[in-house]
Amino acid sequence: MTKRPIRVLFVASHPVQYASPAFRRLANDPRVEIQVAFCTLQAAKGAVDPDFGIPVKWDIPLLEGFPWIAMRNLSLRPRVGSFFGLMNTQVWNLIRRRNFDAVVIYTGYVYVTFWIALAAAKLSGIPTLFGTDAHGLAPRDGKQWKMRIKGHLWPRLFKLASQVIVPSSGGAALMRSLGIPDERIALTPYVVNNDWWNEKASQANPSDVRSRWNIPEQAVVIMFSAKLQPWKRPLDLLRAFSGVASSNAYLVFAGDGPLRQSLEIEAQSLEVADRVRFLGFVNQSGLPEAYCAADILVLPSEYEPFGVVVNEAMLCGCCVVVSDQVGARFDLVREGETGFIYPVGDIGALARILGSLAADRCGAKRLGTAARRRMETWSPQLGIDKTIEAIERSLAR
């Protein structure tokens, strides 16, 4: 007899530009038969992003190529980012009908819907997979009481999962430190659609992009691609850049947010405004050519569970410089080979790295070439294989 595909329900908070390509690949994989249930379609319809501070609607398809439903949200104040903002009781019946062999919950435990889905799966005896993208207990706001609560809660929480899914080896190490055994931990790499990024990168014309930015073709371009929020620490990068001696180095901010005005004022104060460019929000389709026009991506965050912009930039041939709080450093950033890692908040250390790279553009290009090669094995297919392997392990248990 032919083995039938595993029927899997994926519960997701909302459509995400990084998750949709994975769902499309899963939908075409004969090993599984998937159904995606969204708690809200907020991102697909477009809305004000609270972190960007502007209306955002992604310009790539988020709902094509895989089966999905939008569950009713009974929250009085429906929104992503609030525990009571997602209250999708419909998920209870979806799971309790026992039409699925396994349930994967991608909402995170910070929503009511997560707990409804988990309770329904446990009562139905259906294996449940969930996890976290964190590689440490520290919260974004740095409050110690939250760390203490996590230290007590998380070991109990993640022992409820048939498989704990994490996107990096740093996340796997965190789970082990909480007492989760190796056989219950599944590293499903945080990936982007490599094929799409490679195709768009091959079509980019860096000279034209630099011309639009009013940056010389032979200049060294350092790029920041993220929301201009305090925890991303863009001011660290600006101040480190001001210490780079080379007048042939330029800094480009791709992103928007509440710190933009402060950054513009600081650039004037540091007398580097003539070599700093603010692009504002850049939609997904415009990012590949932006990365291709840059030499170096810097992600100075003090809180960054992974940092998928690292994947994107590396696919476009950028070397990367990240703080030691960026999750991607565990698996993608190889010191001196694909980029560099520095202590978060150490502006002097960052300035020294940037100064060295600015003085040796050919060296930065070699690192960027190595970065692109590294991404050949951190691929969407690896992510799909590891996800299905985790589901199969949960069924075997």
KELUMBA-759445 format. One record per residue (C-alpha): residue number from 1; z, y, x. Coordinates in steps of 0.25 Angstrom, whole numbers, plus 5000, padded with zeros to 4 digits. Layout:
<sites>
SITE   kedo      Z      Y      X
SITE    NUM      Z      Y      X
...
</sites>
This chain:
<sites>
SITE   kedo      Z      Y      X
SITE      1   5000   5000   5000
SITE      2   4997   5014   5004
SITE      3   5010   5022   5007
SITE      4   5010   5034   4998
SITE      5   5013   5048   5003
SITE      6   5027   5053   5003
SITE      7   5030   5063   4992
SITE      8   5037   5075   4997
SITE      9   5042   5087   4990
SITE     10   5043   5100   4999
SITE     11   5052   5111   4993
SITE     12   5049   5124   4999
SITE     13   5055   5138   4996
SITE     14   5041   5145   4997
SITE     15   5027   5144   5002
SITE     16   5027   5147   5017
SITE     17   5015   5149   5026
SITE     18   5020   5139   5036
SITE     19   5024   5128   5026
SITE     20   5011   5128   5018
SITE     21   5002   5122   5029
SITE     22   5012   5111   5031
SITE     23   5012   5108   5016
SITE     24   4997   5107   5016
SITE     25   4997   5097   5028
SITE     26   5008   5089   5021
SITE     27   4999   5089   5008
SITE     28   4988   5083   5015
SITE     29   4996   5072   5023
SITE     30   4995   5059   5016
SITE     31   5009   5055   5020
SITE     32   5015   5064   5010
SITE     33   5013   5070   4996
SITE     34   5019   5083   4995
SITE     35   5024   5093   4985
SITE     36   5029   5107   4989
SITE     37   5038   5114   4979
SITE     38   5040   5129   4982
SITE     39   5052   5137   4977
SITE     40   5045   5150   4977
SITE     41   5030   5154   4980
SITE     42   5036   5168   4985
SITE     43   5028   5168   4998
SITE     44   5015   5163   4992
SITE     45   5015   5174   4982
SITE     46   5019   5185   4992
SITE     47   5032   5193   4991
SITE     48   5040   5202   5000
SITE     49   5045   5195   5012
SITE     50   5059   5200   5014
SITE     51   5058   5198   5029
SITE     52   5045   5204   5031
SITE     53   5049   5215   5020
SITE     54   5035   5215   5015
SITE     55   5026   5207   5004
SITE     56   5021   5195   5011
SITE     57   5010   5185   5006
SITE     58   5005   5175   5016
SITE     59   4990   5175   5017
SITE     60   4988   5160   5019
SITE     61   4989   5149   5008
SITE     62   5003   5145   5006
SITE     63   5001   5136   4993
SITE     64   4988   5128   4996
SITE     65   4985   5114   5000
SITE     66   4998   5107   4996
SITE     67   5005   5104   4982
SITE     68   5016   5114   4978
SITE     69   5024   5119   4966
SITE     70   5032   5131   4964
SITE     71   5045   5128   4959
SITE     72   5052   5137   4949
SITE     73   5063   5146   4955
SITE     74   5074   5148   4946
SITE     75   5081   5158   4955
SITE     76   5085   5172   4949
SITE     77   5081   5178   4962
SITE     78   5070   5170   4967
SITE     79   5067   5172   4982
SITE     80   5066   5165   4995
SITE     81   5078   5168   5004
SITE     82   5089   5166   4994
SITE     83   5097   5154   4990
SITE     84   5096   5156   4975
SITE     85   5082   5162   4977
SITE     86   5075   5148   4976
SITE     87   5081   5140   4964
SITE     88   5070   5129   4961
SITE     89   5077   5119   4952
SITE     90   5063   5113   4949
SITE     91   5064   5106   4963
SITE     92   5075   5097   4957
SITE     93   5065   5090   4947
SITE     94   5054   5090   4958
SITE     95   5063   5081   4966
SITE     96   5071   5073   4956
SITE     97   5058   5068   4950
SITE     98   5057   5059   4963
SITE     99   5043   5062   4965
SITE    100   5045   5065   4980
SITE    101   5049   5056   4991
SITE    102   5055   5067   4999
SITE    103   5059   5082   4998
SITE    104   5057   5092   5009
SITE    105   5065   5105   5006
SITE    106   5060   5117   5014
SITE    107   5068   5128   5006
SITE    108   5080   5127   5015
SITE    109   5094   5125   5010
SITE    110   5096   5140   5007
SITE    111   5090   5139   4993
SITE    112   5095   5133   4980
SITE    113   5082   5125   4979
SITE    114   5085   5117   4991
SITE    115   5098   5112   4985
SITE    116   5091   5108   4972
SITE    117   5080   5101   4980
SITE    118   5090   5094   4989
SITE    119   5099   5089   4977
SITE    120   5087   5084   4970
SITE    121   5082   5076   4982
SITE    122   5096   5070   4985
SITE    123   5098   5066   4971
SITE    124   5084   5060   4970
SITE    125   5086   5052   4983
SITE    126   5074   5059   4989
SITE    127   5074   5062   5004
SITE    128   5075   5077   5007
SITE    129   5071   5085   5019
SITE    130   5075   5099   5023
SITE    131   5080   5106   5035
SITE    132   5080   5120   5042
SITE    133   5072   5128   5052
SITE    134   5084   5132   5059
SITE    135   5088   5129   5073
SITE    136   5102   5135   5073
SITE    137   5113   5138   5063
SITE    138   5112   5153   5065
SITE    139   5107   5160   5052
SITE    140   5097   5172   5053
SITE    141   5108   5182   5050
SITE    142   5117   5176   5061
SITE    143   5130   5175   5052
SITE    144   5140   5165   5058
SITE    145   5145   5160   5045
SITE    146   5131   5155   5041
SITE    147   5131   5147   5054
SITE    148   5144   5141   5051
SITE    149   5140   5137   5037
SITE    150   5127   5131   5042
SITE    151   5135   5123   5053
SITE    152   5143   5117   5041
SITE    153   5132   5116   5031
SITE    154   5120   5112   5038
SITE    155   5124   5098   5043
SITE    156   5127   5094   5029
SITE    157   5115   5101   5023
SITE    158   5105   5094   5033
SITE    159   5111   5080   5031
SITE    160   5106   5081   5017
SITE    161   5092   5081   5022
SITE    162   5085   5067   5024
SITE    163   5078   5074   5035
SITE    164   5081   5088   5041
SITE    165   5068   5095   5044
SITE    166   5068   5106   5055
SITE    167   5056   5113   5062
SITE    168   5061   5113   5076
SITE    169   5068   5105   5087
SITE    170   5079   5116   5086
SITE    171   5081   5113   5072
SITE    172   5082   5098   5075
SITE    173   5093   5101   5085
SITE    174   5100   5110   5075
SITE    175   5100   5098   5065
SITE    176   5105   5088   5076
SITE    177   5117   5098   5079
SITE    178   5121   5098   5064
SITE    179   5122   5083   5065
SITE    180   5108   5079   5058
SITE    181   5103   5066   5065
SITE    182   5089   5066   5072
SITE    183   5083   5057   5062
SITE    184   5086   5067   5051
SITE    185   5080   5078   5058
SITE    186   5065   5081   5056
SITE    187   5058   5091   5065
SITE    188   5046   5096   5057
SITE    189   5040   5107   5066
SITE    190   5039   5121   5060
SITE    191   5024   5123   5061
SITE    192   5012   5132   5056
SITE    193   4998   5128   5053
SITE    194   4993   5127   5067
SITE    195   4979   5124   5063
SITE    196   4978   5137   5055
SITE    197   4985   5145   5066
SITE    198   4975   5139   5077
SITE    199   4963   5142   5068
SITE    200   4967   5157   5066
SITE    201   4971   5159   5080
SITE    202   4957   5154   5085
SITE    203   4951   5164   5075
SITE    204   4960   5176   5080
SITE    205   4954   5187   5089
SITE    206   4966   5193   5097
SITE    207   4957   5205   5102
SITE    208   4955   5210   5088
SITE    209   4969   5208   5084
SITE    210   4974   5216   5096
SITE    211   4964   5227   5093
SITE    212   4970   5228   5079
SITE    213   4983   5229   5086
SITE    214   4979   5239   5096
SITE    215   4983   5230   5107
SITE    216   4975   5228   5120
SITE    217   4968   5215   5121
SITE    218   4975   5212   5135
SITE    219   4989   5216   5130
SITE    220   5001   5206   5129
SITE    221   5004   5205   5114
SITE    222   5018   5201   5110
SITE    223   5020   5197   5095
SITE    224   5031   5196   5085
SITE    225   5027   5189   5072
SITE    226   5039   5189   5062
SITE    227   5047   5197   5052
SITE    228   5053   5210   5058
SITE    229   5067   5205   5054
SITE    230   5079   5207   5063
SITE    231   5081   5192   5066
SITE    232   5067   5191   5071
SITE    233   5072   5202   5082
SITE    234   5058   5209   5083
SITE    235   5066   5221   5090
SITE    236   5070   5212   5101
SITE    237   5055   5209   5104
SITE    238   5052   5224   5103
SITE    239   5063   5228   5113
SITE    240   5059   5217   5122
SITE    241   5044   5221   5122
SITE    242   5048   5235   5126
SITE    243   5054   5229   5139
SITE    244   5040   5223   5142
SITE    245   5034   5231   5154
SITE    246   5020   5228   5151
SITE    247   5012   5239   5143
SITE    248   5002   5228   5140
SITE    249   5011   5221   5130
SITE    250   5011   5224   5115
SITE    251   5021   5219   5104
SITE    252   5016   5215   5090
SITE    253   5025   5213   5078
SITE    254   5018   5205   5067
SITE    255   5028   5205   5055
SITE    256   5035   5215   5046
SITE    257   5050   5217   5042
SITE    258   5062   5227   5042
SITE    259   5062   5229   5057
SITE    260   5048   5234   5058
SITE    261   5052   5249   5058
SITE    262   5063   5247   5068
SITE    263   5053   5240   5077
SITE    264   5043   5251   5076
SITE    265   5054   5261   5079
SITE    266   5059   5253   5091
SITE    267   5045   5251   5097
SITE    268   5044   5266   5097
SITE    269   5058   5268   5103
SITE    270   5055   5258   5114
SITE    271   5041   5265   5117
SITE    272   5033   5252   5114
SITE    273   5027   5256   5101
SITE    274   5013   5257   5106
SITE    275   5014   5242   5110
SITE    276   5020   5237   5098
SITE    277   5012   5233   5085
SITE    278   5018   5230   5071
SITE    279   5008   5222   5063
SITE    280   5017   5221   5051
SITE    281   5017   5208   5043
SITE    282   5005   5199   5047
SITE    283   5001   5188   5037
SITE    284   4999   5174   5041
SITE    285   4983   5175   5043
SITE    286   4985   5187   5052
SITE    287   4995   5180   5062
SITE    288   4986   5171   5070
SITE    289   4978   5183   5076
SITE    290   4990   5191   5078
SITE    291   4996   5179   5087
SITE    292   4983   5177   5094
SITE    293   4983   5192   5098
SITE    294   4997   5191   5104
SITE    295   5002   5184   5117
SITE    296   5016   5182   5114
SITE    297   5024   5180   5101
SITE    298   5039   5184   5101
SITE    299   5049   5179   5091
SITE    300   5063   5185   5095
SITE    301   5070   5180   5082
SITE    302   5085   5178   5082
SITE    303   5083   5169   5070
SITE    304   5071   5160   5069
SITE    305   5072   5146   5064
SITE    306   5058   5143   5069
SITE    307   5048   5154   5071
SITE    308   5034   5149   5066
SITE    309   5028   5162   5072
SITE    310   5030   5155   5085
SITE    311   5020   5143   5080
SITE    312   5010   5154   5076
SITE    313   5010   5162   5088
SITE    314   5009   5149   5097
SITE    315   4997   5144   5089
SITE    316   4990   5157   5092
SITE    317   4993   5156   5107
SITE    318   5005   5166   5109
SITE    319   5017   5162   5118
SITE    320   5030   5164   5111
SITE    321   5043   5171   5115
SITE    322   5055   5167   5105
SITE    323   5070   5169   5105
SITE    324   5079   5157   5106
SITE    325   5081   5158   5091
SITE    326   5067   5154   5087
SITE    327   5066   5140   5082
SITE    328   5052   5138   5087
SITE    329   5057   5139   5102
SITE    330   5062   5125   5101
SITE    331   5048   5118   5099
SITE    332   5038   5129   5102
SITE    333   5042   5138   5113
SITE    334   5042   5132   5127
SITE    335   5048   5141   5137
SITE    336   5038   5147   5146
SITE    337   5027   5138   5140
SITE    338   5024   5143   5126
SITE    339   5034   5155   5126
SITE    340   5048   5159   5129
SITE    341   5062   5159   5123
SITE    342   5072   5170   5125
SITE    343   5086   5172   5120
SITE    344   5086   5180   5106
SITE    345   5089   5194   5107
SITE    346   5087   5195   5123
SITE    347   5077   5206   5123
SITE    348   5077   5206   5138
SITE    349   5073   5192   5139
SITE    350   5062   5194   5129
SITE    351   5057   5206   5136
SITE    352   5056   5198   5149
SITE    353   5048   5187   5143
SITE    354   5039   5197   5136
SITE    355   5037   5204   5149
SITE    356   5033   5192   5156
SITE    357   5023   5188   5146
SITE    358   5017   5202   5145
SITE    359   5015   5202   5160
SITE    360   5008   5189   5160
SITE    361   4999   5188   5147
SITE    362   4991   5176   5153
SITE    363   5005   5169   5154
SITE    364   5008   5172   5140
SITE    365   4994   5167   5136
SITE    366   4997   5153   5143
SITE    367   5010   5152   5135
SITE    368   5002   5155   5122
SITE    369   4992   5144   5125
SITE    370   5004   5134   5128
SITE    371   5010   5139   5115
SITE    372   4997   5136   5107
SITE    373   4997   5122   5113
SITE    374   5012   5119   5109
SITE    375   5008   5121   5095
SITE    376   4998   5110   5095
SITE    377   5009   5100   5094
SITE    378   5018   5109   5084
SITE    379   5009   5107   5073
SITE    380   5008   5106   5058
SITE    381   5005   5091   5058
SITE    382   5017   5089   5067
SITE    383   5025   5096   5056
SITE    384   5019   5088   5045
SITE    385   5021   5074   5052
SITE    386   5036   5078   5055
SITE    387   5038   5082   5041
SITE    388   5032   5069   5035
SITE    389   5040   5061   5046
SITE    390   5053   5068   5041
SITE    391   5050   5064   5026
SITE    392   5047   5050   5030
SITE    393   5060   5049   5038
SITE    394   5068   5054   5026
SITE    395   5062   5044   5017
SITE    396   5065   5033   5027
SITE    397   5079   5037   5027
</sites>
